[in-house]
Amino acid sequence: MKAQVLKRTGGIENLQLKNIPEPAVKADEVLVEVKSIGINPVDAFVRMNQAALEQYQKIDKEATDVVIGWDISGQVKAVGKDVKEFKPGDDVFGLVNFPGQGNAYAEIVAAPVGHLAQKPGNISHAAASGATLAALTAWQSLVTFGKLKAGEKVLIFAAAGGVGHFAVQIAKSIGAYVVASASGSNRNLILDLGADEFIDYQTQSPEELVQDADLVLDPLLNDHISSALKTLKPGGRLVSLLDFGTDAFKSAAREKQVSFHRLNVVSSGENMKKIAELLASGKMKTVIAKAFPFDQIGEAHLQVQTGKTHGKVVVTL
C-alpha cells in the first residue's frame, strides 16, 4: 500500500510517497481503507520538530520512515476476532491512537475499535475526516472539562478555526449563549453557524465587551489566557488548548476563583459517537477550507501552517 512517510523532521520535502506493507489487524482493531485524512496544526508541528515527533508519536529518537497523522474516515476492510461493533463495508471515522502512532497517512490504517464511530450517511468522508481531532478537542473542552450547561454564556476565541467552528456549533447544541471572537471577514460564517454575538478582535476588545462569561475556550498562545481571564465572571471556567499559564496568571485565576484546565485531547470512540449524532442531525457541519489530493499532502501542511485557515483542511484518497 502507499503511504506518506516522514524520512526526517524538517520541511515538507521530507514527506515522501512510498510503498509499505499493509498493517496486520489485532484482535480489537479494524482495518480501514482510508478515503480522507484530516490535517491539523499538530501534524505540521511534529513534522518540523523532533521532540514533538517523539512526544506525540510515542517513538524513540532513532525512528525513521515514520507515518504520521491521526484523523481518518474510510471503509472497514477487515475486523479483528474480538470486534463486534463493526463489519467489513461499514463507513467509519475517528481519531486514531492520539497521542501515539495513528499511522493515518496511508491507504490502509489499523485502528482500535474504541477510537471509531459509524460515519453518518448524510456527510462525505472528507467532512467526516475533518470532524475528528478538531471536533473532539471542541467536545472535550466544552463538555468533558468545561461542563457547559444550557443557558450559560461561553466565549470562544479563534472561532473560525478548525476547533473554534466546531465549538460554536457544539455550544449551541447544548443551549448555551455563544459569543464568538474572530477576524471581521468571518462574521457571516460564524453567525451562520449559530453564534449569538460576534466580536471582531481586530477592531474590538473582547475583555471590554465581555466580563460575565461562565466558560472561555482559548486556543491561543503568548499568555492570551491572561486577557481571557478578564472576560470570565468570578467562579468561571477557562480551558486552554496550548498555554499552561504563567505563575502570575495562575495567581490571578485563584484570586478570581476561576478553574483552569489545559486540555490534552485524547482518542475516544464514545465522544466520536456524540459527534456523529450531531453531524447526522444537521446540528453540526464541517466547514472545509480546502481539500488536497494524497500526493499533495505537503501543500496541505503549508496551508495549516498559515494559521489563517477557516474551517478544516483535508486530504482525499
Secondary structure by P-SEA (a helix, b strand, c coil): ccccccccccccccbbbbbbccccccccbbbbcccbbbbcaaaaaaaccaaaaaaaaccccccccccccccbbbbbcccccccccccccccccccccccccccccccbbbbcccccccccccccaaaaaaacaaaaaaaaaccccccccccbbbbbcccccaaaaaaaaaaaaaccbbbbbccccaaaaaaaacccccccccccccccccccccbbbbcccccaaaaaaaaccccbbbbbccccccaaaaaaaaaacbbbbbcbbbbbaaaaaaaaaaaaaccccccccccccccaaaaaaaaaacccccccccccc
